[in-house]
Amino acid sequence: MRPRKPLYSPDEDFSCCTWRTALSSLDGAAAAGKAALRLVADSDDDHSPNTIPGAFAGLTPAEIGRKILSLIVEQLDDDKAEDVVTIDLAGKSDLADFMVVASGRSQRHVGAMADKVVARLKAAGVTGANVEGSGACDWVLIDAHDVIVHLFRPEVRSFYNIERVWSEAAHASVKTEA
């Protein structure tokens, strides 16, 4: 039996791959998750309310997150996204307050939705949204401050089933009988 290596080591170098290319590596989803975390951690955005001027001035970080979430959900609705799911991550993760998962009918639809979401955020004064995966458009990740958006083709979404990972049931405590 081969020894298990830890999921994360500070001296690991993932600079040569993105979360998408890490999925096809031997480490699979664990490497993809680490690369996605690096994308968020290496962004110039410090996720503070001071980085969003204009219409968001004077709002609390929670209000800013909700406003960004509503902009994203409205745009996805306008773009006819399918099966839009919003997951509240507050208290579950320090990465973001909300996660949005949606499907597009094709690679072109997924890419167009991602472009329009970013354009809508820029028009509202939200800068610094990072996009990953827009080349292949099977799975596009958008880091928009306190909202993480996952846009999938239906087959890819059903394969990774990311909603289950973040659901309450997946994090329920296990009761054992003595």
LINLIN-V952696 format. One record per pair of residues at least 4 apart in sequence whose C-alpha atoms are under 7 Angstrom apart, sorted by the first residue. I is the first residue (numbers start at 0). J is the second residue. Records with the same first field share a line. If there is no record, write none. Layout:
BEGIN
I: J + J
END
This chain:
BEGIN
6: 29
13: 34
16: 20 + 21
17: 21 + 34
18: 22 + 31 + 32 + 34 + 35
19: 31 + 132
20: 24
21: 27 + 30 + 31
22: 27 + 28 + 30 + 31
23: 27
26: 30
27: 31
28: 32
29: 33
30: 34
31: 35
32: 36
33: 37
34: 38
35: 39
36: 40
37: 41
38: 42
39: 142
44: 127
46: 144 + 145
48: 60
51: 55 + 124 + 125 + 126
52: 56 + 124
53: 124
55: 63
58: 62 + 63
59: 63
60: 64
61: 65
62: 66
63: 67
64: 68 + 96 + 145 + 146
65: 69
66: 70
67: 71
68: 72 + 146
69: 73
70: 74
71: 75 + 116
72: 76
73: 77
74: 78 + 116
75: 79 + 80 + 112
76: 80
78: 112
80: 101 + 102 + 103
81: 101 + 102 + 103
82: 101 + 102
83: 100 + 101
84: 99 + 100 + 101
85: 97 + 98 + 99 + 100
86: 97 + 98 + 99
87: 96 + 97 + 98
88: 92 + 95 + 96 + 97 + 98
89: 96
95: 145 + 146 + 147
96: 145 + 146
97: 145 + 146 + 147
98: 146 + 147 + 148
99: 147 + 148 + 149
100: 148 + 149 + 150
101: 149 + 150 + 151
102: 150 + 151 + 152 + 153
103: 108 + 109 + 151 + 152 + 153
104: 108 + 152 + 153
105: 109 + 152
106: 110 + 136 + 137 + 152
107: 111
108: 112
109: 113 + 136 + 150 + 151 + 152
110: 114 + 133 + 136
111: 115
112: 116
113: 117
114: 118
115: 119
116: 120
117: 121 + 128
118: 122
119: 123
120: 124 + 125
121: 125 + 126
128: 141 + 142 + 143 + 144
129: 141 + 142 + 143
130: 140 + 141 + 142
131: 139 + 140 + 141
132: 136 + 138 + 139 + 140
133: 139
137: 151 + 152 + 155
138: 149 + 150 + 151 + 152
139: 149 + 150 + 151
140: 148 + 149 + 150
141: 147 + 148 + 149
142: 146 + 147 + 148
143: 147
151: 155 + 156
152: 156
153: 157
154: 158
155: 159
156: 160
161: 165
162: 166
163: 169
164: 169
165: 169
166: 170
167: 171
END
